[in-house]
Amino acid sequence: MFKSRKRTSYSQPPERASLSYRIFRFLHLTLLGILRAGLPVKNYLQLNLSLLYWVLIAPFTGQFFEIAPVFRQMVSIGVRAAPMVALTAFSVGVTLAMQAAHSLQSLGAEMYIPDLVMVTLLRELGPVLIAVIVIGRSGSAVAAELGTMKVSEEIEALEVMAINPVQYLVVPRFLAMLVMLPTLTIFGNYIGIFGGWAVCRFALDFNTAGYVMRALESSDAWDLYSGMIKSAVFAWIIITIACNSGLNVEGGAEGVGQATTGSVVQALLAMLVMNAVLTGIFFFSA
Amino acid sequence: MSTNGEVIIEVTDLVHTFGDRAVLNDISFNVHRGETLVIMGGSGCGKSTLLRHLVGSMKPTSGSVKIFSEDITTMKEREIERVRLRFGMLFQSGALLASLTVGENVALPLSQHTDKSPDEIEQIVKQKLEMVGLTGFEDLKPAEISGGMKKRVGLARALALDPELLFSDEPTSGLDPIMTAVVDHLTLNLARGRGMTAVVVSHDMTSAFRIATRMIMLGHGNIVAQGTPDEIRASPNPEVQQFIKGEADGPIPLNLSQEEHKDHQLVRPRPFWAARFRFHHKHS
């Protein structure tokens, strides 16, 4: 093991590090790597705990969060995303109806097109696609904003002024997202169903009343609720990942860029995995 | 004058190391009520790091910092907040919140920590902005004003709660000579009139000698010299003389040799077990 001890002369340095040194170095660096990879997870859990404290416990100790910033964030996170959500949802509704028509016409089952549009949108595509839009638009904006505040010492200034950054910055964004993502999802569902209606009404032989009747008959309230549950969970994931990335930025403007990209990728992955998990839960428990 | 009065800040054996390099190496000093302490020293000598320890946003490797006789190095974040309400801090860049207007920035500590009505807050904001010569700038965003103005808004914000203790990180860098004098007189008036204690990090020597009742010079993480402005002026230490006269040539090296550079650089600590091995890189 201690190969270097067999060397008779130490006047010349050995050409390579000894094998034992390299093994130890490998283990040491691997361990450090694992610890370093664990740090962001620790930060993320800490942020979540702190958030829960400020939302659920602090109001009962007299430190109620302010309402006005929540509404301000609801406008910038949610209301301003509505046009994009509408366009996306309309395209998806139209596409779904056309694809369904293509397949179902060959079976002579065109009457089931509204069923398909409705159930797919409410349960699956509505929550997921609108979460994707909100991640790309609002999640990245939050990460970039908080990251810029971090690198320009604003977060430190808040702390020195005895203002908790989680209470002051994260709580309003969290509550706004928790309200606005499900709201946007409901809004997007309507628009998507409207898109499906447009195809059925103008390209196929449906009348409006028939489409509405069929759509309402095909789905029940649980379809909507399961979508809403998904949506609320996605909201939590999106906003905590965005805020965590923003608050832990290091290294100037470049760091802000990396954190923003990172937050989008992480949020997308986490959201899609969580979607599969939730669908699994609903599928096997129903 | 500097020895009577209660001790406001008590720094004992403060050490902070980044890797192998000690940025602060065993620093101890006291600040008494009503004093204006100027901390000076070359760039990268640890002034800003020292200031961050004094406000509790960095934790030392060892040693203690007591503010109002409370040890902030061992406190929890919640307890430090209580201490922080009693002092104000001016950041080097101003650190204004970019999303708020100038007026809202100054009002922030008031609206967060007091029960004052919006009208009262508006009055106080106007008064504080007038003190720093920025009447009528309430509705502008920080992006619309110059760097010197941001710094003065930062000062107004630091003074919003009428603190007993003020920390300033280079309050006069980037200001024109007249505004430097305005800010200096403001600090002096607050110190003399209201008995405010101030800790100012600066390398503007004119301003430093104008406001200081006591000075500390840092170098290589140690206190090189301390005393009243007159003692500092008369200091026999060649490093101090070079610094206050602003000479390029002297004991403070302008150009570091390669070896000195290596010493100054952050060195990743060798893992503890590596000491047992003879290890040479191919290219070293």
Boltz contact constraints between the chains, C-beta under 6 A:
constraints:
  - contact:
      token1: [A, 4]
      token2: [B, 278]
      max_distance: 6.0
  - contact:
      token1: [A, 13]
      token2: [B, 280]
      max_distance: 6.0
  - contact:
      token1: [A, 17]
      token2: [B, 279]
      max_distance: 6.0
  - contact:
      token1: [A, 21]
      token2: [B, 277]
      max_distance: 6.0
  - contact:
      token1: [A, 21]
      token2: [B, 279]
      max_distance: 6.0
  - contact:
      token1: [A, 28]
      token2: [B, 271]
      max_distance: 6.0
  - contact:
      token1: [A, 153]
      token2: [B, 91]
      max_distance: 6.0
  - contact:
      token1: [A, 153]
      token2: [B, 93]
      max_distance: 6.0
  - contact:
      token1: [A, 153]
      token2: [B, 95]
      max_distance: 6.0
  - contact:
      token1: [A, 154]
      token2: [B, 95]
      max_distance: 6.0
  - contact:
      token1: [A, 154]
      token2: [B, 97]
      max_distance: 6.0
  - contact:
      token1: [A, 156]
      token2: [B, 57]
      max_distance: 6.0
  - contact:
      token1: [A, 157]
      token2: [B, 91]
      max_distance: 6.0
  - contact:
      token1: [A, 157]
      token2: [B, 95]
      max_distance: 6.0
  - contact:
      token1: [A, 160]
      token2: [B, 55]
      max_distance: 6.0
  - contact:
      token1: [A, 160]
      token2: [B, 89]
      max_distance: 6.0
  - contact:
      token1: [A, 161]
      token2: [B, 109]
      max_distance: 6.0
  - contact:
      token1: [A, 162]
      token2: [B, 81]
      max_distance: 6.0
  - contact:
      token1: [A, 162]
      token2: [B, 84]
      max_distance: 6.0
  - contact:
      token1: [A, 162]
      token2: [B, 85]
      max_distance: 6.0
  - contact:
      token1: [A, 163]
      token2: [B, 112]
      max_distance: 6.0
